């Protein structure tokens, strides 16, 4: 009889954990998990000679609102970009030779409006929220720019806008940013393997 009680207790524990996990996940409004993505690229840009990517000098432009939050925003974004481009076969390089340079800007909507984004970057994702819950969350925008080594100018630019403050842990934030950067780079061509 004692042998049967241990698996029964384990099963009850697992069932309670599953119900609790589902309940916590079910509480997040799906509207808060939406994102808006826009990408533009220079037609003359060719990836044929690009082997890797490197960080541009002072590559992370983090707004005051994110700096005050105390979150390690640049570490989270750096990790997500490295993973997203790694999946496209562009590793992080130590040298700028045959490397596209990357820099990015991240800010809260309360600090940078859509007109400023459009004037500075030529694009604005335009995420809208209709629910009162969405309106209660600050929106954040991330603009990523790739600088071509031969042209030495921005040859690809992408922006993603999301509702911030949805995740409560660093792991949750990292997972969400990883998915967003995969989405942002989804149309970016993968590097062809040299034979």
CORMO-V481801 format. One record per residue. N is the residue number from 1. SS is DSSP state (alpha for helix, beta for strand, coil for the rest). Layout:
{{N SS} {N SS}}
This chain:
{{1 coil} {2 alpha} {3 alpha} {4 alpha} {5 alpha} {6 alpha} {7 alpha} {8 alpha} {9 alpha} {10 alpha} {11 alpha} {12 alpha} {13 alpha} {14 alpha} {15 alpha} {16 alpha} {17 alpha} {18 alpha} {19 alpha} {20 alpha} {21 alpha} {22 alpha} {23 alpha} {24 alpha} {25 alpha} {26 alpha} {27 coil} {28 coil} {29 coil} {30 alpha} {31 alpha} {32 alpha} {33 alpha} {34 coil} {35 beta} {36 beta} {37 beta} {38 beta} {39 beta} {40 beta} {41 beta} {42 coil} {43 coil} {44 coil} {45 coil} {46 coil} {47 coil} {48 coil} {49 coil} {50 coil} {51 coil} {52 beta} {53 beta} {54 beta} {55 beta} {56 beta} {57 beta} {58 beta} {59 beta} {60 beta} {61 beta} {62 beta} {63 coil} {64 alpha} {65 alpha} {66 alpha} {67 alpha} {68 alpha} {69 alpha} {70 coil} {71 coil} {72 coil} {73 alpha} {74 alpha} {75 alpha} {76 alpha} {77 alpha} {78 alpha} {79 alpha} {80 alpha} {81 alpha} {82 alpha} {83 alpha} {84 alpha} {85 alpha} {86 alpha} {87 alpha} {88 coil} {89 coil} {90 coil} {91 beta} {92 beta} {93 coil} {94 coil} {95 coil} {96 coil} {97 coil} {98 coil} {99 beta} {100 beta} {101 beta} {102 beta} {103 beta} {104 beta} {105 beta} {106 beta} {107 beta} {108 beta} {109 coil} {110 coil} {111 coil} {112 coil} {113 coil} {114 alpha} {115 alpha} {116 alpha} {117 alpha} {118 alpha} {119 alpha} {120 alpha} {121 alpha} {122 coil} {123 coil} {124 coil} {125 coil} {126 coil} {127 coil} {128 coil} {129 coil} {130 coil} {131 coil} {132 alpha} {133 alpha} {134 alpha} {135 alpha} {136 alpha} {137 coil} {138 coil} {139 beta} {140 beta} {141 beta} {142 beta} {143 beta} {144 beta} {145 beta} {146 beta} {147 beta} {148 coil} {149 coil} {150 coil} {151 coil} {152 coil} {153 coil} {154 beta} {155 beta} {156 beta} {157 beta} {158 beta} {159 beta} {160 beta} {161 beta} {162 beta} {163 beta} {164 coil} {165 coil} {166 coil} {167 coil} {168 coil} {169 coil} {170 alpha} {171 alpha} {172 alpha} {173 alpha} {174 alpha} {175 alpha} {176 alpha} {177 alpha} {178 alpha} {179 alpha} {180 alpha} {181 alpha} {182 alpha} {183 alpha} {184 alpha} {185 coil} {186 coil} {187 coil} {188 coil} {189 coil} {190 coil} {191 coil} {192 coil} {193 coil} {194 coil} {195 coil}}
